[in-house]
C-alpha cells in the first residue's frame, strides 16, 4: 500500500471506531441476521458485546 492509501484507511478506521462507540446501540449482523458485533450502548436492546454471536 502507498502511504496515502494507508493514511486514508487509518482515517476510515478511526471514523468507524468513533461511530461504533457512540451513545446509540449498534448491532452489526450478517445476511443471516447473526450478530457479528455489538457496541457497549446496545445493552438498551438486551444484547451486549459479550453475548453477541461472533460468526467468523
ABEGO torsion letter per residue (X at the ends): XBAAAAAAAAAAAAAAAAAAABABBBBBBBAAGBBABBBAAAAAAGBBAAABBBBX
